[in-house]
Structure formats: C-alpha cells, structure tokens
Amino acid sequence: MNLRIGQKVQQEFGTQVMEIIGFEPDLIENVITKWEDDLGNTLTGKFMESQLHPAD
C-alpha cells in the first residue's frame, strides 16, 4: 500500500479517521498520524503501515 502525507486512514478494526502527517522510515511503527478526539484535542500516534487502511 502506498500511503502519503495528508491521506485519511483508519485502523483495521477502528472507527477513528486519522490523517497521515509524516513518516519515520527507520522505525517499525513508521506512520505518524493525527486526529481530533471528542473534546477537540489534537492527538498524534504512530502505527505500522500494515495496521492502517484508507478511510472511506
């Protein structure tokens, strides 16, 4: 899968839509994402590419 910065993604069994904001090629969890929680806080996380798929 070719992920790119700005792409909207979700975890395989998750409902949270996240935006890809960067990559860290030297790490296993190399995809950096951000999303907004129910309170309006911006959160970031790191995931393995295999854990993510394009959001509908």
The first five atom37 places (N, CA, C, CB, O) and aatype in JSON, in Angstrom:
{
  "aatype": [12, 2, 10, 1, 9, 7, 5, 11, 19, 5, 5, 6, 13, 7, 16, 5, 19, 12, 6, 9, 9, 7, 13, 6, 14, 3, 10, 9, 6, 2, 19, 9, 16, 11, 17, 6, 3, 3, 10, 7, 2, 16, 10, 16, 7, 11, 13, 12, 6, 15, 5, 10, 8, 14, 0, 3],
  "atom_mask": [
    [1, 1, 1, 1, 1],
    [1, 1, 1, 1, 1],
    [1, 1, 1, 1, 1],
    [1, 1, 1, 1, 1],
    [1, 1, 1, 1, 1],
    [1, 1, 1, 0, 1],
    [1, 1, 1, 1, 1],
    [1, 1, 1, 1, 1],
    [1, 1, 1, 1, 1],
    [1, 1, 1, 1, 1],
    [1, 1, 1, 1, 1],
    [1, 1, 1, 1, 1],
    [1, 1, 1, 1, 1],
    [1, 1, 1, 0, 1],
    [1, 1, 1, 1, 1],
    [1, 1, 1, 1, 1],
    [1, 1, 1, 1, 1],
    [1, 1, 1, 1, 1],
    [1, 1, 1, 1, 1],
    [1, 1, 1, 1, 1],
    [1, 1, 1, 1, 1],
    [1, 1, 1, 0, 1],
    [1, 1, 1, 1, 1],
    [1, 1, 1, 1, 1],
    [1, 1, 1, 1, 1],
    [1, 1, 1, 1, 1],
    [1, 1, 1, 1, 1],
    [1, 1, 1, 1, 1],
    [1, 1, 1, 1, 1],
    [1, 1, 1, 1, 1],
    [1, 1, 1, 1, 1],
    [1, 1, 1, 1, 1],
    [1, 1, 1, 1, 1],
    [1, 1, 1, 1, 1],
    [1, 1, 1, 1, 1],
    [1, 1, 1, 1, 1],
    [1, 1, 1, 1, 1],
    [1, 1, 1, 1, 1],
    [1, 1, 1, 1, 1],
    [1, 1, 1, 0, 1],
    [1, 1, 1, 1, 1],
    [1, 1, 1, 1, 1],
    [1, 1, 1, 1, 1],
    [1, 1, 1, 1, 1],
    [1, 1, 1, 0, 1],
    [1, 1, 1, 1, 1],
    [1, 1, 1, 1, 1],
    [1, 1, 1, 1, 1],
    [1, 1, 1, 1, 1],
    [1, 1, 1, 1, 1],
    [1, 1, 1, 1, 1],
    [1, 1, 1, 1, 1],
    [1, 1, 1, 1, 1],
    [1, 1, 1, 1, 1],
    [1, 1, 1, 1, 1],
    [1, 1, 1, 1, 1]
  ],
  "atom_positions": [
    [[0.85, -1.18, 0.0], [0.0, 0.0, 0.0], [0.9, 1.24, 0.0], [-0.97, 0.0, 1.23], [1.89, 1.29, 0.73]],
    [[0.56, 2.21, -0.8], [1.31, 3.45, -0.85], [0.59, 4.53, -0.06], [1.53, 3.9, -2.3], [-0.35, 5.14, -0.56]],
    [[1.03, 4.75, 1.16], [0.45, 5.8, 1.98], [1.16, 7.11, 1.69], [0.54, 5.45, 3.48], [2.33, 7.12, 1.32]],
    [[0.44, 8.22, 1.85], [1.04, 9.52, 1.59], [0.58, 10.53, 2.64], [0.69, 10.02, 0.17], [-0.47, 10.36, 3.25]],
    [[1.37, 11.55, 2.84], [1.03, 12.61, 3.78], [-0.26, 13.28, 3.33], [2.18, 13.66, 3.9], [-0.45, 13.57, 2.15]],
    [[-1.15, 13.51, 4.29], [-2.44, 14.12, 4.02], [-3.55, 13.11, 3.78], [0.0, 0.0, 0.0], [-4.73, 13.48, 3.77]],
    [[-3.19, 11.83, 3.6], [-4.19, 10.79, 3.36], [-4.95, 10.48, 4.64], [-3.52, 9.51, 2.82], [-4.37, 10.49, 5.72]],
    [[-6.25, 10.2, 4.52], [-7.09, 9.8, 5.65], [-7.06, 8.28, 5.75], [-8.57, 10.33, 5.48], [-7.28, 7.58, 4.76]],
    [[-6.79, 7.78, 6.96], [-6.69, 6.34, 7.19], [-7.42, 5.95, 8.48], [-5.21, 5.91, 7.26], [-7.75, 6.79, 9.32]],
    [[-7.65, 4.65, 8.6], [-8.22, 4.07, 9.82], [-7.47, 2.79, 10.15], [-9.75, 3.78, 9.65], [-6.84, 2.18, 9.28]],
    [[-7.55, 2.4, 11.43], [-7.03, 1.09, 11.81], [-8.01, 0.05, 11.32], [-6.8, 0.98, 13.36], [-9.19, 0.35, 11.1]],
    [[-7.54, -1.17, 11.16], [-8.36, -2.25, 10.61], [-9.69, -2.41, 11.35], [-7.6, -3.55, 10.64], [-10.73, -2.58, 10.71]],
    [[-9.67, -2.38, 12.67], [-10.89, -2.59, 13.43], [-11.33, -1.34, 14.18], [-10.7, -3.72, 14.41], [-12.13, -1.42, 15.11]],
    [[-10.83, -0.18, 13.77], [-11.16, 1.07, 14.45], [-12.13, 1.9, 13.64], [0.0, 0.0, 0.0], [-12.36, 1.66, 12.46]],
    [[-12.71, 2.89, 14.31], [-13.63, 3.8, 13.63], [-13.04, 5.2, 13.49], [-14.96, 3.87, 14.38], [-13.55, 6.02, 12.73]],
    [[-11.96, 5.47, 14.23], [-11.34, 6.8, 14.23], [-10.65, 7.07, 12.9], [-10.34, 6.93, 15.38], [-9.78, 6.3, 12.48]],
    [[-11.02, 8.16, 12.23], [-10.35, 8.56, 10.99], [-9.18, 9.46, 11.36], [-11.33, 9.28, 10.01], [-9.35, 10.43, 12.09]],
    [[-8.0, 9.13, 10.85], [-6.78, 9.86, 11.16], [-6.17, 10.37, 9.86], [-5.77, 8.96, 11.93], [-6.41, 9.82, 8.79]],
    [[-5.37, 11.42, 9.97], [-4.65, 11.97, 8.83], [-3.17, 11.68, 8.98], [-4.9, 13.5, 8.69], [-2.61, 11.87, 10.06]],
    [[-2.54, 11.21, 7.92], [-1.1, 10.95, 7.96], [-0.37, 12.29, 7.89], [-0.67, 10.01, 6.79], [-0.59, 13.09, 6.99]],
    [[0.53, 12.51, 8.87], [1.27, 13.77, 8.9], [2.77, 13.58, 8.7], [1.02, 14.49, 10.21], [3.51, 14.56, 8.61]],
    [[3.23, 12.33, 8.64], [4.66, 12.12, 8.42], [5.03, 10.65, 8.5], [0.0, 0.0, 0.0], [4.2, 9.79, 8.77]],
    [[6.31, 10.39, 8.26], [6.85, 9.03, 8.28], [8.2, 9.04, 8.98], [6.99, 8.46, 6.85], [8.94, 10.02, 8.92]],
    [[8.53, 7.94, 9.65], [9.84, 7.73, 10.25], [10.36, 6.41, 9.72], [9.78, 7.74, 11.84], [10.14, 5.36, 10.33]],
    [[11.06, 6.44, 8.59], [11.45, 5.21, 7.89], [12.3, 4.24, 8.7], [12.18, 5.57, 6.66], [12.32, 3.05, 8.4]],
    [[13.01, 4.71, 9.73], [13.89, 3.82, 10.49], [13.16, 3.04, 11.58], [15.0, 4.63, 11.12], [13.77, 2.19, 12.23]],
    [[11.89, 3.3, 11.8], [11.14, 2.64, 12.86], [10.12, 1.65, 12.3], [10.44, 3.67, 13.74], [9.66, 1.8, 11.17]],
    [[9.78, 0.64, 13.1], [8.74, -0.32, 12.7], [7.39, 0.39, 12.65], [8.69, -1.54, 13.68], [6.64, 0.26, 11.68]],
    [[7.08, 1.15, 13.7], [5.84, 1.95, 13.7], [6.2, 3.29, 13.05], [5.26, 2.15, 15.18], [6.49, 4.27, 13.73]],
    [[6.17, 3.31, 11.72], [6.77, 4.41, 10.98], [5.77, 5.43, 10.42], [7.57, 3.87, 9.86], [6.19, 6.43, 9.84]],
    [[4.47, 5.21, 10.57], [3.48, 6.13, 10.04], [2.97, 7.01, 11.18], [2.3, 5.36, 9.35], [2.43, 6.5, 12.16]],
    [[3.14, 8.33, 11.06], [2.7, 9.26, 12.1], [1.36, 9.86, 11.68], [3.77, 10.39, 12.33], [1.21, 10.37, 10.57]],
    [[0.39, 9.79, 12.59], [-0.95, 10.27, 12.27], [-1.41, 11.28, 13.31], [-1.95, 9.1, 12.21], [-0.85, 11.38, 14.4]],
    [[-2.43, 12.04, 12.93], [-3.08, 12.93, 13.9], [-4.58, 12.82, 13.71], [-2.6, 14.42, 13.74], [-5.08, 12.5, 12.63]],
    [[-5.31, 13.1, 14.81], [-6.76, 13.11, 14.78], [-7.26, 13.96, 15.92], [-7.33, 11.68, 14.86], [-6.5, 14.34, 16.81]],
    [[-8.53, 14.26, 15.89], [-9.14, 15.08, 16.93], [-10.06, 14.2, 17.77], [-9.91, 16.28, 16.32], [-10.86, 13.45, 17.22]],
    [[-9.95, 14.29, 19.1], [-10.82, 13.49, 19.97], [-12.16, 14.2, 20.17], [-10.14, 13.23, 21.33], [-12.4, 15.28, 19.61]],
    [[-13.03, 13.58, 20.96], [-14.38, 14.11, 21.19], [-14.39, 15.47, 21.87], [-15.17, 13.13, 22.02], [-15.38, 16.19, 21.79]],
    [[-13.28, 15.82, 22.54], [-13.2, 17.1, 23.24], [-12.53, 18.18, 22.4], [-12.44, 16.92, 24.54], [-12.39, 19.32, 22.85]],
    [[-12.12, 17.83, 21.18], [-11.47, 18.8, 20.31], [-9.96, 18.85, 20.44], [0.0, 0.0, 0.0], [-9.32, 19.72, 19.84]],
    [[-9.38, 17.95, 21.22], [-7.93, 17.89, 21.36], [-7.31, 17.2, 20.15], [-7.53, 17.15, 22.65], [-7.85, 16.21, 19.66]],
    [[-6.19, 17.71, 19.68], [-5.47, 17.07, 18.59], [-4.48, 16.07, 19.18], [-4.73, 18.12, 17.7], [-3.65, 16.43, 20.01]],
    [[-4.59, 14.82, 18.75], [-3.74, 13.74, 19.23], [-2.9, 13.22, 18.09], [-4.59, 12.6, 19.86], [-3.29, 13.32, 16.92]],
    [[-1.74, 12.66, 18.41], [-0.89, 12.04, 17.41], [-0.58, 10.62, 17.82], [0.4, 12.85, 17.21], [-0.63, 10.28, 19.01]],
    [[-0.26, 9.79, 16.86], [0.09, 8.41, 17.14], [0.98, 7.86, 16.05], [0.0, 0.0, 0.0], [1.08, 8.43, 14.97]],
    [[1.63, 6.74, 16.35], [2.49, 6.06, 15.39], [1.95, 4.65, 15.18], [3.97, 6.03, 15.86], [1.58, 3.96, 16.14]],
    [[1.92, 4.23, 13.93], [1.38, 2.92, 13.58], [2.25, 2.26, 12.53], [-0.06, 3.05, 13.07], [2.98, 2.93, 11.8]],
    [[2.18, 0.93, 12.47], [2.8, 0.19, 11.38], [1.89, 0.36, 10.16], [3.01, -1.33, 11.74], [0.67, 0.42, 10.29]],
    [[2.49, 0.45, 9.01], [1.73, 0.61, 7.77], [0.67, -0.49, 7.62], [2.67, 0.6, 6.56], [-0.43, -0.23, 7.14]],
    [[1.0, -1.7, 8.03], [0.08, -2.84, 7.89], [-1.15, -2.71, 8.78], [0.8, -4.13, 8.21], [-2.13, -3.42, 8.56]],
    [[-1.13, -1.84, 9.79], [-2.27, -1.65, 10.68], [-3.31, -0.69, 10.1], [-1.78, -1.14, 12.03], [-4.41, -0.59, 10.64]],
    [[-2.97, 0.02, 9.03], [-3.82, 1.09, 8.53], [-4.38, 0.75, 7.15], [-3.04, 2.4, 8.48], [-3.77, 0.01, 6.38]],
    [[-5.55, 1.32, 6.86], [-6.12, 1.23, 5.52], [-6.82, 2.54, 5.2], [-7.1, 0.02, 5.41], [-7.22, 3.26, 6.12]],
    [[-6.98, 2.86, 3.92], [-7.62, 4.13, 3.55], [-9.02, 4.24, 4.15], [-7.69, 4.27, 2.03], [-9.78, 3.27, 4.16]],
    [[-9.36, 5.42, 4.64], [-10.69, 5.66, 5.18], [-11.68, 5.85, 4.04], [-10.69, 6.9, 6.12], [-11.33, 6.4, 2.99]],
    [[-12.88, 5.4, 4.25], [-13.92, 5.53, 3.22], [-14.47, 6.93, 3.16], [-15.06, 4.55, 3.47], [-15.36, 7.22, 2.35]]
  ]
}
